[in-house]
Amino acid sequence: MRSEDGGKPDAAVVRDALGVGVAVGLSGFAFGVTSAGGGLTVLQTCALSLLVFTGASQFALVGALAGGGNPFTAAAGAFFLGVRNAFYGLRLSQLLALPRAVRPFAAQWVIDETTAVALAQPTRRGVRIGFTVTGLSLYLLWNLTTLLGALGAEAIGDTDAWGLDAAGPAVFLALLAPMVRTTLERAVAGLAVVLGLGLLPVLPAGVPVLVAALAAPVALWVAGRRGTRTGPAGEPGGEREER
């Protein structure tokens, strides 16, 4: 069935949404294993997936705790990683135009994956289908595999030896990489990597993530300075032309 306003067929939107939901949802197993291996109980691990439901923040939190980081620092790092979802919500609220009573429930599904699928749709119908199918499939599978991972952590043994703690960040990186297109975005990503990895040996666990967030304002400040010098027409000496 094709959308009445000329969008993609519903079946195509559902197929794309399920592809993202299943692929990312399976990585919940890695989170469950990593979290339980880092010392959290099965109940605590499942509560994180049920209530937080944003993989990057969850991995950052358990990674910092497992590394001996201060709980408040670990929570702060996870919080700042999750702040981006608020900006996603500002955009999606306009596109979805959901009834007021439904919005609090939909907010739980505002994450990278649902936003990416929803923004790729040309019509409101497609946006709603893509957001709903991605959110539902991912939420169910993520929580199911989190439980299985947490229960199976003891049988797996040394999670570091399997490298499962890298699965979640790897999935997140795969989703993020196609969105880094402009020179400024590449500069922000590169500087964040340098700050995060460079400060990892000298700062407590969780703090390098917070410092890496400074890459965005620093890159924007440098870009603003260069724009001022170049001028609106992109020609050297733009400031002199104002006289």
MDAnalysis code that builds the backbone (N, CA, C; Angstrom):
import MDAnalysis as mda
import numpy as np

u = mda.Universe.empty(729, n_residues=243, atom_resindex=np.repeat(np.arange(243), 3), trajectory=True)
u.add_TopologyAttr("name", ["N", "CA", "C"] * 243)
u.add_TopologyAttr("resid", np.arange(1, 244))
u.add_TopologyAttr("resname", ["MET", "ARG", "SER", "GLU", "ASP", "GLY", "GLY", "LYS", "PRO", "ASP", "ALA", "ALA", "VAL", "VAL", "ARG", "ASP", "ALA", "LEU", "GLY", "VAL", "GLY", "VAL", "ALA", "VAL", "GLY", "LEU", "SER", "GLY", "PHE", "ALA", "PHE", "GLY", "VAL", "THR", "SER", "ALA", "GLY", "GLY", "GLY", "LEU", "THR", "VAL", "LEU", "GLN", "THR", "CYS", "ALA", "LEU", "SER", "LEU", "LEU", "VAL", "PHE", "THR", "GLY", "ALA", "SER", "GLN", "PHE", "ALA", "LEU", "VAL", "GLY", "ALA", "LEU", "ALA", "GLY", "GLY", "GLY", "ASN", "PRO", "PHE", "THR", "ALA", "ALA", "ALA", "GLY", "ALA", "PHE", "PHE", "LEU", "GLY", "VAL", "ARG", "ASN", "ALA", "PHE", "TYR", "GLY", "LEU", "ARG", "LEU", "SER", "GLN", "LEU", "LEU", "ALA", "LEU", "PRO", "ARG", "ALA", "VAL", "ARG", "PRO", "PHE", "ALA", "ALA", "GLN", "TRP", "VAL", "ILE", "ASP", "GLU", "THR", "THR", "ALA", "VAL", "ALA", "LEU", "ALA", "GLN", "PRO", "THR", "ARG", "ARG", "GLY", "VAL", "ARG", "ILE", "GLY", "PHE", "THR", "VAL", "THR", "GLY", "LEU", "SER", "LEU", "TYR", "LEU", "LEU", "TRP", "ASN", "LEU", "THR", "THR", "LEU", "LEU", "GLY", "ALA", "LEU", "GLY", "ALA", "GLU", "ALA", "ILE", "GLY", "ASP", "THR", "ASP", "ALA", "TRP", "GLY", "LEU", "ASP", "ALA", "ALA", "GLY", "PRO", "ALA", "VAL", "PHE", "LEU", "ALA", "LEU", "LEU", "ALA", "PRO", "MET", "VAL", "ARG", "THR", "THR", "LEU", "GLU", "ARG", "ALA", "VAL", "ALA", "GLY", "LEU", "ALA", "VAL", "VAL", "LEU", "GLY", "LEU", "GLY", "LEU", "LEU", "PRO", "VAL", "LEU", "PRO", "ALA", "GLY", "VAL", "PRO", "VAL", "LEU", "VAL", "ALA", "ALA", "LEU", "ALA", "ALA", "PRO", "VAL", "ALA", "LEU", "TRP", "VAL", "ALA", "GLY", "ARG", "ARG", "GLY", "THR", "ARG", "THR", "GLY", "PRO", "ALA", "GLY", "GLU", "PRO", "GLY", "GLY", "GLU", "ARG", "GLU", "GLU", "ARG"])
u.atoms.positions = np.array([
    [0.853, -1.203, 0.000],
    [0.000, 0.000, 0.000],
    [0.880, 1.242, 0.000],
    [0.575, 2.168, -0.919],
    [1.350, 3.397, -1.006],
    [0.636, 4.499, -0.257],
    [1.416, 5.343, 0.390],
    [0.836, 6.466, 1.110],
    [0.051, 7.351, 0.155],
    [-1.064, 7.894, 0.646],
    [-1.937, 8.708, -0.199],
    [-1.250, 9.971, -0.694],
    [-0.263, 10.453, 0.041],
    [0.397, 11.686, -0.375],
    [1.710, 11.418, -1.109],
    [1.829, 10.234, -1.706],
    [2.975, 10.000, -2.580],
    [4.239, 9.567, -1.906],
    [4.177, 9.141, -0.661],
    [5.376, 8.694, 0.029],
    [5.744, 7.272, -0.346],
    [6.715, 6.714, 0.358],
    [7.136, 5.342, 0.123],
    [6.007, 4.390, 0.505],
    [5.952, 3.214, -0.138],
    [4.948, 2.210, 0.278],
    [5.132, 1.867, 1.746],
    [3.994, 1.597, 2.424],
    [4.066, 1.283, 3.849],
    [4.955, 0.068, 4.110],
    [4.848, -0.930, 3.215],
    [5.637, -2.148, 3.404],
    [7.143, -1.842, 3.369],
    [7.538, -0.905, 2.516],
    [8.960, -0.551, 2.427],
    [9.415, 0.151, 3.699],
    [8.567, 1.010, 4.244],
    [8.916, 1.707, 5.479],
    [9.035, 0.711, 6.635],
    [8.070, -0.220, 6.697],
    [8.103, -1.242, 7.756],
    [9.346, -2.110, 7.624],
    [9.682, -2.481, 6.392],
    [10.878, -3.322, 6.165],
    [12.139, -2.604, 6.640],
    [12.284, -1.340, 6.265],
    [13.468, -0.583, 6.680],
    [13.519, -0.419, 8.202],
    [12.355, -0.145, 8.782],
    [12.305, 0.065, 10.229],
    [12.644, -1.225, 10.984],
    [12.098, -2.353, 10.503],
    [12.403, -3.628, 11.153],
    [13.876, -3.987, 11.004],
    [14.454, -3.644, 9.858],
    [15.871, -3.923, 9.658],
    [16.731, -3.225, 10.694],
    [16.429, -1.967, 10.952],
    [17.182, -1.214, 11.967],
    [16.870, -1.734, 13.361],
    [15.582, -1.970, 13.635],
    [15.192, -2.406, 14.967],
    [15.807, -3.744, 15.346],
    [15.796, -4.699, 14.416],
    [16.347, -6.020, 14.714],
    [17.872, -5.958, 14.831],
    [18.506, -5.264, 13.892],
    [19.975, -5.208, 13.895],
    [20.513, -4.593, 15.180],
    [19.925, -3.481, 15.585],
    [20.407, -2.802, 16.790],
    [19.900, -3.492, 18.049],
    [18.684, -4.021, 17.990],
    [18.118, -4.671, 19.165],
    [18.936, -5.853, 19.636],
    [19.551, -6.573, 18.711],
    [20.364, -7.729, 19.092],
    [21.578, -7.329, 19.933],
    [22.030, -6.096, 19.766],
    [23.207, -5.669, 20.535],
    [22.876, -5.467, 22.008],
    [21.590, -5.549, 22.366],
    [21.231, -5.507, 23.777],
    [21.847, -6.660, 24.541],
    [22.094, -7.766, 23.847],
    [22.759, -8.901, 24.484],
    [24.144, -8.484, 24.977],
    [24.858, -7.743, 24.146],
    [26.192, -7.275, 24.537],
    [26.110, -6.369, 25.751],
    [25.084, -5.524, 25.779],
    [24.941, -4.649, 26.948],
    [24.659, -5.462, 28.206],
    [23.766, -6.456, 28.089],
    [23.448, -7.274, 29.258],
    [24.678, -7.979, 29.803],
    [25.470, -8.535, 28.901],
    [26.688, -9.233, 29.328],
    [27.677, -8.247, 29.954],
    [27.857, -7.106, 29.297],
    [28.811, -6.110, 29.797],
    [28.396, -5.575, 31.152],
    [27.097, -5.284, 31.299],
    [26.609, -4.720, 32.549],
    [26.747, -5.716, 33.696],
    [26.311, -6.954, 33.463],
    [26.423, -7.968, 34.509],
    [27.880, -8.286, 34.809],
    [28.694, -8.303, 33.758],
    [30.115, -8.548, 33.965],
    [30.794, -7.411, 34.708],
    [30.206, -6.203, 34.608],
    [30.771, -5.055, 35.318],
    [30.323, -4.939, 36.754],
    [29.458, -5.855, 37.199],
    [29.081, -5.866, 38.611],
    [27.642, -5.508, 38.899],
    [26.871, -5.082, 37.898],
    [25.464, -4.760, 38.143],
    [24.641, -6.046, 38.194],
    [23.573, -6.027, 38.979],
    [22.705, -7.198, 39.083],
    [21.824, -7.294, 37.839],
    [21.165, -8.446, 37.696],
    [20.248, -8.631, 36.562],
    [19.127, -7.601, 36.614],
    [18.616, -7.355, 37.829],
    [17.527, -6.383, 37.978],
    [17.994, -4.982, 37.598],
    [19.164, -4.590, 38.055],
    [19.683, -3.256, 37.720],
    [19.933, -3.132, 36.219],
    [20.457, -4.192, 35.633],
    [20.739, -4.170, 34.195],
    [19.453, -4.026, 33.388],
    [18.443, -4.809, 33.746],
    [17.177, -4.744, 33.008],
    [16.460, -3.414, 33.241],
    [16.591, -2.868, 34.445],
    [15.962, -1.573, 34.730],
    [16.567, -0.468, 33.869],
    [17.875, -0.540, 33.636],
    [18.519, 0.460, 32.779],
    [17.946, 0.409, 31.367],
    [17.784, -0.812, 30.828],
    [17.270, -0.921, 29.465],
    [15.803, -0.518, 29.381],
    [15.035, -0.847, 30.416],
    [13.609, -0.514, 30.408],
    [13.372, 0.986, 30.555],
    [14.122, 1.614, 31.450],
    [13.838, 3.003, 31.801],
    [14.701, 4.010, 31.046],
    [15.958, 3.687, 30.826],
    [16.852, 4.620, 30.128],
    [16.696, 4.458, 28.614],
    [16.867, 3.228, 28.142],
    [16.663, 2.879, 26.738],
    [17.383, 3.812, 25.771],
    [18.665, 3.988, 25.986],
    [19.506, 4.656, 25.006],
    [20.898, 4.047, 25.162],
    [21.266, 3.245, 24.171],
    [22.422, 2.373, 24.293],
    [23.719, 3.080, 24.636],
    [23.994, 4.201, 23.985],
    [25.264, 4.889, 24.220],
    [25.399, 5.297, 25.688],
    [24.321, 5.836, 26.254],
    [24.360, 6.260, 27.655],
    [24.501, 5.059, 28.578],
    [23.813, 3.967, 28.234],
    [23.887, 2.774, 29.081],
    [25.294, 2.195, 29.075],
    [25.893, 2.080, 27.896],
    [27.252, 1.552, 27.821],
    [28.242, 2.481, 28.530],
    [28.039, 3.791, 28.373],
    [28.942, 4.744, 29.032],
    [28.859, 4.615, 30.544],
    [27.632, 4.443, 31.056],
    [27.441, 4.331, 32.505],
    [28.095, 3.075, 33.065],
    [27.789, 1.931, 32.493],
    [28.350, 0.685, 33.040],
    [29.854, 0.602, 32.778],
    [30.307, 1.179, 31.660],
    [31.740, 1.173, 31.384],
    [32.508, 1.987, 32.408],
    [31.965, 3.152, 32.774],
    [32.625, 3.992, 33.771],
    [32.597, 3.344, 35.152],
    [31.462, 2.728, 35.496],
    [31.371, 2.055, 36.793],
    [32.307, 0.859, 36.858],
    [32.361, 0.093, 35.767],
    [33.242, -1.073, 35.743],
    [34.711, -0.665, 35.809],
    [35.016, 0.542, 35.291],
    [36.389, 1.025, 35.326],
    [36.766, 1.684, 36.643],
    [35.850, 1.650, 37.608],
    [36.133, 2.224, 38.918],
    [35.814, 3.703, 39.017],
    [35.053, 4.220, 38.071],
    [34.717, 5.634, 38.083],
    [33.727, 5.996, 39.171],
    [33.726, 7.284, 39.543],
    [32.764, 7.788, 40.519],
    [31.344, 7.664, 39.952],
    [30.386, 7.168, 40.747],
    [29.020, 7.004, 40.231],
    [28.418, 8.301, 39.703],
    [28.708, 9.429, 40.356],
    [28.147, 10.701, 39.894],
    [28.774, 11.127, 38.563],
    [30.078, 10.886, 38.429],
    [30.735, 11.199, 37.163],
    [30.207, 10.303, 36.047],
    [30.037, 9.017, 36.368],
    [29.506, 8.079, 35.383],
    [28.095, 8.484, 34.950],
    [27.276, 8.871, 35.925],
    [25.906, 9.289, 35.610],
    [25.900, 10.582, 34.797],
    [26.829, 11.495, 35.113],
    [26.894, 12.755, 34.372],
    [27.275, 12.511, 32.917],
    [28.242, 11.606, 32.697],
    [28.627, 11.285, 31.327],
    [27.475, 10.685, 30.551],
    [26.746, 9.769, 31.183],
    [25.587, 9.154, 30.528],
    [24.506, 10.187, 30.243],
    [24.339, 11.123, 31.199],
    [23.318, 12.163, 31.021],
    [23.629, 13.047, 29.809],
    [24.882, 13.481, 29.717],
    [25.235, 14.375, 28.615],
    [25.128, 13.668, 27.267],
    [25.435, 12.363, 27.249],
    [25.253, 11.625, 26.009],
    [23.774, 11.553, 25.634],
    [22.913, 11.484, 26.636],
    [21.486, 11.377, 26.365],
    [20.812, 12.692, 26.045],
    [21.496, 13.802, 26.283],
    [20.895, 15.117, 26.029],
    [20.531, 15.290, 24.553],
    [21.297, 14.636, 23.680],
    [21.021, 14.786, 22.244],
    [19.599, 14.339, 21.900],
    [19.054, 13.390, 22.688],
    [17.704, 12.913, 22.409],
    [16.662, 14.025, 22.583],
    [16.960, 14.973, 23.457],
    [16.033, 16.103, 23.629],
    [15.945, 16.933, 22.347],
    [17.083, 17.096, 21.680],
    [17.082, 17.849, 20.416],
    [16.383, 17.051, 19.318],
    [16.565, 15.713, 19.338],
    [15.803, 14.887, 18.401],
    [14.306, 15.108, 18.612],
    [13.911, 15.159, 19.879],
    [12.500, 15.290, 20.193],
    [11.893, 16.582, 19.673],
    [12.680, 17.652, 19.713],
    [12.172, 18.932, 19.217],
    [11.805, 18.838, 17.743],
    [12.626, 18.149, 16.988],
    [12.370, 17.996, 15.552],
    [11.246, 16.995, 15.280],
    [11.294, 15.854, 15.993],
    [10.300, 14.817, 15.745],
    [8.901, 15.238, 16.174],
    [8.796, 16.064, 17.196],
    [7.464, 16.480, 17.644],
    [6.714, 17.215, 16.545],
    [7.442, 17.952, 15.719],
    [6.809, 18.657, 14.604],
    [6.409, 17.698, 13.496],
    [7.260, 16.721, 13.232],
    [6.994, 15.790, 12.134],
    [5.916, 14.771, 12.491],
    [5.945, 14.276, 13.735],
    [4.979, 13.252, 14.127],
    [3.604, 13.860, 14.420],
    [3.598, 15.023, 15.062],
    [2.337, 15.702, 15.421],
    [1.385, 14.744, 16.125],
    [1.892, 14.079, 17.160],
    [1.086, 13.099, 17.885],
    [0.137, 13.794, 18.860],
    [-0.956, 13.104, 19.230],
    [-1.859, 13.657, 20.258],
    [-1.107, 13.876, 21.568],
    [-1.542, 14.857, 22.331],
    [-0.833, 15.223, 23.556],
    [-0.729, 14.046, 24.527],
    [-1.760, 13.212, 24.600],
    [-1.758, 12.103, 25.563],
    [-0.732, 11.033, 25.193],
    [-0.356, 10.962, 23.932],
    [0.554, 9.911, 23.469],
    [2.017, 10.346, 23.594],
    [2.263, 11.628, 23.620],
    [3.636, 12.138, 23.563],
    [4.556, 11.615, 24.669],
    [4.083, 11.541, 25.943],
    [5.000, 11.033, 26.984],
    [5.484, 9.619, 26.702],
    [4.624, 8.774, 26.122],
    [5.020, 7.405, 25.810],
    [5.958, 7.381, 24.596],
    [5.667, 8.208, 23.611],
    [6.519, 8.265, 22.428],
    [7.902, 8.800, 22.773],
    [7.989, 9.657, 23.775],
    [9.274, 10.243, 24.156],
    [10.282, 9.177, 24.555],
    [9.797, 8.068, 25.114],
    [10.698, 6.988, 25.529],
    [11.427, 6.370, 24.330],
    [10.863, 6.504, 23.149],
    [11.451, 5.895, 21.944],
    [12.246, 6.905, 21.116],
    [12.406, 8.102, 21.582],
    [13.170, 9.104, 20.820],
    [14.656, 8.861, 21.040],
    [15.252, 8.111, 20.133],
    [16.671, 7.765, 20.190],
    [17.259, 7.897, 18.789],
    [18.530, 7.556, 18.656],
    [19.211, 7.709, 17.363],
    [18.494, 6.952, 16.239],
    [18.177, 5.695, 16.511],
    [17.653, 4.826, 15.464],
    [16.276, 5.265, 14.984],
    [15.360, 5.559, 15.927],
    [14.019, 5.981, 15.520],
    [14.075, 7.327, 14.798],
    [14.956, 8.192, 15.248],
    [15.090, 9.495, 14.589],
    [15.622, 9.345, 13.172],
    [16.642, 8.483, 13.006],
    [17.220, 8.295, 11.677],
    [16.190, 7.744, 10.704],
    [15.413, 6.745, 11.135],
    [14.403, 6.150, 10.254],
    [13.283, 7.153, 9.973],
    [12.831, 7.863, 10.997],
    [11.726, 8.810, 10.818],
    [12.109, 9.956, 9.882],
    [13.299, 10.504, 10.066],
    [13.712, 11.648, 9.235],
    [13.944, 11.257, 7.790],
    [14.114, 9.969, 7.534],
    [14.339, 9.518, 6.153],
    [13.042, 9.408, 5.356],
    [11.893, 9.589, 6.030],
    [10.602, 9.436, 5.352],
    [10.111, 10.790, 4.834],
    [9.567, 10.808, 3.600],
    [9.161, 12.083, 3.009],
    [7.772, 12.569, 3.440],
    [6.981, 11.694, 4.073],
    [5.620, 12.091, 4.438],
    [5.375, 11.835, 5.920],
    [4.338, 12.499, 6.470],
    [4.013, 12.310, 7.893],
    [3.587, 10.876, 8.172],
    [2.864, 10.278, 7.238],
    [2.454, 8.879, 7.425],
    [3.685, 7.983, 7.540],
    [4.632, 8.187, 6.633],
    [5.858, 7.396, 6.677],
    [6.646, 7.652, 7.943],
    [6.688, 8.900, 8.391],
    [7.400, 9.239, 9.630],
    [6.796, 8.491, 10.810],
    [5.473, 8.483, 10.888],
    [4.810, 7.819, 12.012],
    [5.027, 6.308, 11.963],
    [4.909, 5.717, 10.769],
    [5.113, 4.264, 10.656],
    [6.563, 3.911, 10.979],
    [7.497, 4.648, 10.399],
    [8.907, 4.361, 10.638],
    [9.281, 4.509, 12.098],
    [8.801, 5.562, 12.731],
    [9.106, 5.796, 14.147],
    [8.496, 4.696, 15.024],
    [7.244, 4.356, 14.764],
    [6.552, 3.378, 15.611],
    [7.144, 1.980, 15.462],
    [7.355, 1.543, 14.229],
    [7.867, 0.183, 14.015],
    [9.297, 0.061, 14.530],
    [10.101, 1.063, 14.278],
    [11.483, 1.018, 14.783],
    [11.497, 1.032, 16.305],
    [10.723, 1.924, 16.902],
    [10.715, 2.025, 18.355],
    [10.197, 0.766, 19.020],
    [9.092, 0.211, 18.499],
    [8.500, -0.980, 19.109],
    [9.418, -2.190, 18.979],
    [9.907, -2.455, 17.769],
    [10.764, -3.629, 17.552],
    [12.071, -3.506, 18.334],
    [12.633, -2.323, 18.340],
    [13.902, -2.138, 19.037],
    [13.730, -2.223, 20.549],
    [12.659, -1.638, 21.063],
    [12.437, -1.655, 22.516],
    [12.231, -3.091, 23.019],
    [11.390, -3.844, 22.307],
    [11.130, -5.221, 22.723],
    [12.384, -6.081, 22.627],
    [13.083, -5.997, 21.502],
    [14.246, -6.858, 21.298],
    [15.411, -6.447, 22.183],
    [15.596, -5.154, 22.362],
    [16.690, -4.656, 23.203],
    [16.525, -5.145, 24.643],
    [15.297, -5.072, 25.149],
    [15.075, -5.495, 26.534],
    [15.141, -7.014, 26.677],
    [14.655, -7.740, 25.671],
    [14.737, -9.198, 25.723],
    [16.189, -9.666, 25.684],
    [16.977, -9.114, 24.779],
    [18.371, -9.546, 24.676],
    [19.209, -9.041, 25.851],
    [18.806, -7.916, 26.439],
    [19.485, -7.464, 27.662],
    [19.315, -8.494, 28.772],
    [18.090, -8.992, 28.933],
    [17.823, -10.008, 29.952],
    [18.626, -11.278, 29.683],
    [18.640, -11.711, 28.431],
    [19.382, -12.925, 28.082],
    [20.880, -12.728, 28.318],
    [21.383, -11.565, 27.976],
    [22.802, -11.291, 28.177],
    [23.175, -11.246, 29.641],
    [22.312, -10.623, 30.443],
    [22.596, -10.532, 31.877],
    [22.561, -11.906, 32.527],
    [21.607, -12.740, 32.111],
    [21.505, -14.086, 32.673],
    [22.646, -14.979, 32.199],
    [23.134, -14.719, 30.993],
    [24.169, -15.584, 30.441],
    [25.581, -15.101, 30.688],
    [25.731, -13.982, 31.369],
    [27.069, -13.417, 31.584],
    [27.961, -14.367, 32.345],
    [27.383, -15.046, 33.351],
    [28.200, -15.947, 34.162],
    [28.684, -17.128, 33.331],
    [27.829, -17.617, 32.422],
    [28.235, -18.756, 31.591],
    [29.307, -18.362, 30.589],
    [29.257, -17.113, 30.131],
    [30.239, -16.656, 29.152],
    [31.602, -16.466, 29.785],
    [31.596, -16.043, 31.047],
    [32.876, -15.875, 31.744],
    [33.453, -14.493, 31.536],
    [34.707, -14.424, 31.154],
    [35.397, -13.144, 30.989],
    [34.853, -12.415, 29.759],
    [34.030, -11.382, 30.002],
    [33.435, -10.652, 28.880],
    [34.462, -9.856, 28.108],
    [35.528, -9.435, 28.775],
    [36.563, -8.676, 28.068],
    [37.234, -9.530, 27.005],
    [37.369, -10.824, 27.293],
    [38.018, -11.716, 26.334],
    [37.196, -11.847, 25.055],
    [35.881, -11.731, 25.161],
    [35.003, -11.821, 23.983],
    [34.884, -10.487, 23.260],
    [35.240, -9.426, 23.922],
    [35.140, -8.116, 23.293],
    [33.724, -7.629, 23.114],
    [32.775, -8.170, 23.897],
    [31.369, -7.793, 23.732],
    [31.101, -6.352, 24.154],
    [31.970, -5.811, 25.024],
    [31.756, -4.432, 25.461],
    [31.937, -3.443, 24.320],
    [32.575, -3.894, 23.239],
    [32.786, -3.011, 22.092],
    [31.645, -3.079, 21.080],
    [30.738, -4.050, 21.245],
    [29.672, -4.236, 20.251],
    [28.735, -3.037, 20.197],
    [28.290, -2.580, 21.348],
    [27.359, -1.448, 21.375],
    [27.948, -0.178, 20.799],
    [29.132, 0.255, 21.294],
    [29.748, 1.441, 20.683],
    [30.001, 1.288, 19.185],
    [30.306, 0.051, 18.747],
    [30.543, -0.159, 17.319],
    [29.268, 0.062, 16.513],
    [28.139, -0.418, 17.038],
    [26.853, -0.197, 16.366],
    [26.529, 1.289, 16.327],
    [26.754, 1.968, 17.459],
    [26.484, 3.399, 17.520],
    [27.357, 4.159, 16.512],
    [28.622, 3.766, 16.399],
    [29.520, 4.409, 15.453],
    [29.072, 4.179, 14.013],
    [28.589, 2.959, 13.735],
    [28.112, 2.651, 12.381],
    [26.901, 3.499, 12.016],
    [26.049, 3.785, 12.994],
    [24.881, 4.633, 12.733],
    [25.268, 6.094, 12.583],
    [26.277, 6.509, 13.355],
    [26.654, 7.922, 13.371],
    [27.499, 8.308, 12.158],
    [28.343, 7.403, 11.704],
    [29.309, 7.734, 10.656],
    [28.669, 8.326, 9.396],
    [27.566, 7.745, 8.878],
    [26.982, 8.334, 7.657],
    [26.459, 9.750, 7.849],
    [26.214, 10.164, 9.103],
    [25.676, 11.500, 9.344],
    [26.769, 12.560, 9.424],
    [28.020, 12.134, 9.514],
    [29.136, 13.078, 9.595],
    [29.575, 13.383, 8.164],
    [29.071, 14.461, 7.612],
    [29.258, 14.735, 6.190],
    [30.088, 15.986, 5.921],
    [29.883, 17.044, 6.678],
    [30.563, 18.297, 6.384],
    [31.941, 18.343, 7.049],
    [32.737, 19.295, 6.613],
    [34.070, 19.461, 7.191],
    [33.985, 19.794, 8.674],
    [33.016, 20.639, 9.038],
    [32.854, 21.014, 10.445],
    [32.475, 19.802, 11.288],
    [31.573, 18.970, 10.772],
    [31.157, 17.782, 11.519],
    [32.321, 16.808, 11.681],
    [33.128, 16.680, 10.631],
    [34.301, 15.798, 10.730],
    [35.303, 16.359, 11.742],
    [35.432, 17.678, 11.760],
    [36.359, 18.297, 12.712],
    [35.903, 18.058, 14.152],
    [34.595, 18.192, 14.393],
    [34.058, 17.942, 15.738],
    [34.283, 16.491, 16.139],
    [33.978, 15.577, 15.219],
    [34.157, 14.149, 15.528],
    [35.622, 13.820, 15.786],
    [36.513, 14.355, 14.945],
    [37.937, 14.070, 15.112],
    [38.495, 14.623, 16.411],
    [38.107, 15.860, 16.743],
    [38.593, 16.470, 17.977],
    [38.048, 15.723, 19.198],
    [36.790, 15.286, 19.122],
    [36.206, 14.528, 20.241],
    [36.951, 13.212, 20.452],
    [37.316, 12.565, 19.366],
    [38.073, 11.305, 19.476],
    [39.435, 11.561, 20.122],
    [40.105, 12.613, 19.682],
    [41.420, 12.938, 20.233],
    [41.326, 13.241, 21.726],
    [40.328, 14.047, 22.109],
    [40.156, 14.389, 23.521],
    [39.795, 13.157, 24.348],
    [38.858, 12.364, 23.840],
    [38.411, 11.194, 24.595],
    [39.517, 10.168, 24.798],
    [40.187, 9.813, 23.714],
    [41.232, 8.797, 23.816],
    [42.497, 9.344, 24.472],
    [42.811, 10.613, 24.176],
    [44.031, 11.188, 24.730],
    [43.980, 11.370, 26.235],
    [42.792, 11.674, 26.759],
    [42.663, 11.919, 28.200],
    [42.306, 10.672, 28.984],
    [42.014, 9.588, 28.270],
    [41.613, 8.352, 28.954],
    [42.646, 7.850, 29.955],
    [43.961, 7.918, 29.642],
    [44.945, 7.389, 30.614],
    [45.172, 8.300, 31.824],
    [44.758, 9.565, 31.735],
    [45.121, 10.503, 32.805],
    [43.937, 10.995, 33.630],
    [42.717, 10.761, 33.177],
    [41.538, 11.224, 33.911],
    [40.722, 10.041, 34.401],
    [39.936, 10.232, 35.468],
    [39.086, 9.141, 35.960],
    [38.088, 8.688, 34.907],
    [37.665, 7.443, 35.013],
    [36.697, 6.892, 34.053],
    [35.435, 7.735, 34.022],
    [34.962, 8.028, 32.828],
    [33.756, 8.829, 32.647],
    [34.044, 10.283, 32.354],
    [35.123, 10.822, 32.896],
    [35.447, 12.238, 32.695],
    [35.864, 12.535, 31.241],
    [36.663, 11.668, 30.589],
    [37.027, 11.956, 29.192],
    [35.814, 12.148, 28.283],
    [34.711, 11.430, 28.556],
    [33.498, 11.605, 27.741],
    [32.958, 13.017, 27.894],
    [32.988, 13.526, 29.135],
    [32.501, 14.882, 29.375],
    [33.390, 15.908, 28.676],
    [34.698, 15.710, 28.760],
    [35.628, 16.662, 28.131],
    [35.481, 16.615, 26.610],
    [35.268, 15.414, 26.073],
    [35.134, 15.279, 24.620],
    [33.953, 16.085, 24.079],
    [32.948, 16.312, 24.923],
    [31.791, 17.102, 24.487],
    [32.172, 18.541, 24.173],
    [33.322, 18.998, 24.686],
    [33.773, 20.368, 24.409],
    [34.211, 20.540, 22.961],
    [34.367, 19.430, 22.240],
    [34.804, 19.517, 20.847],
    [33.832, 20.341, 20.007],
    [32.546, 20.208, 20.296],
    [31.540, 20.927, 19.491],
    [31.662, 22.447, 19.643],
    [31.620, 23.012, 20.877],
    [31.747, 24.472, 20.974],
    [33.097, 24.989, 20.489],
    [34.166, 24.220, 20.706],
    [35.480, 24.669, 20.234],
    [35.505, 24.751, 18.706],
    [35.000, 23.705, 18.042],
    [34.995, 23.699, 16.576],
    [34.091, 24.792, 16.021],
    [32.945, 25.011, 16.684],
    [32.038, 26.065, 16.223],
    [32.675, 27.442, 16.408],
    [33.423, 27.641, 17.514],
    [34.085, 28.927, 17.748],
    [35.148, 29.182, 16.674],
    [35.937, 28.141, 16.361],
    [36.958, 28.290, 15.320],
    [36.309, 28.572, 13.967],
    [35.225, 27.867, 13.669],
    [34.539, 28.091, 12.392],
    [33.968, 29.498, 12.315],
    [33.446, 29.992, 13.462],
    [32.924, 31.346, 13.489],
    [34.000, 32.388, 13.261],
    [35.176, 32.163, 13.864],
    [36.295, 33.091, 13.665],
    [36.733, 33.123, 12.203],
    [36.798, 31.944, 11.602],
    [37.209, 31.877, 10.204],
    [36.174, 32.535, 9.298],
    [34.886, 32.344, 9.638],
    [33.843, 32.963, 8.846],
    [33.894, 34.475, 8.917],
    [34.241, 34.994, 10.110],
    [34.341, 36.442, 10.282],
    [35.467, 37.021, 9.450],
    [36.597, 36.297, 9.438],
    [37.748, 36.774, 8.669],
    [37.513, 36.693, 7.169],
    [36.781, 35.618, 6.753],
    [36.565, 35.409, 5.323],
    [35.486, 36.319, 4.772],
    [34.468, 36.611, 5.572],
    [33.394, 37.456, 5.117],
    [32.286, 36.646, 4.501],
    [31.102, 37.245, 4.367],
    [29.937, 36.517, 3.879],
    [30.087, 35.993, 2.472],
    [30.893, 36.618, 1.664],
    [31.038, 36.158, 0.281],
    [32.123, 35.112, 0.152],
    [32.767, 34.763, 1.301],
    [33.801, 33.758, 1.264],
    [35.091, 34.281, 0.692],
    [35.270, 35.619, 0.640],
    [36.479, 36.189, 0.077],
    [37.389, 36.682, 1.193],
    [38.691, 36.501, 1.085],
    [39.606, 37.008, 2.100],
    [39.437, 38.515, 2.269],
    [39.554, 38.947, 3.508],
    [39.448, 40.372, 3.769],
    [38.037, 40.853, 3.895],
    [37.114, 39.940, 4.238],
    [35.712, 40.301, 4.341],
    [35.478, 41.429, 5.311],
    [36.273, 41.493, 6.391],
    [36.081, 42.544, 7.380],
    [36.406, 43.917, 6.802],
    [37.403, 43.962, 5.895],
    [37.785, 45.251, 5.322],
    [36.689, 45.778, 4.420],
    [35.862, 44.880, 3.837],
    [34.821, 45.325, 2.940],
    [33.700, 46.057, 3.661],
    [33.645, 45.947, 4.995],
    [32.584, 46.593, 5.741],
    [32.868, 48.076, 5.955],
    [34.084, 48.516, 5.709],
    [34.391, 49.910, 5.975],
    [33.777, 50.838, 4.935],
])
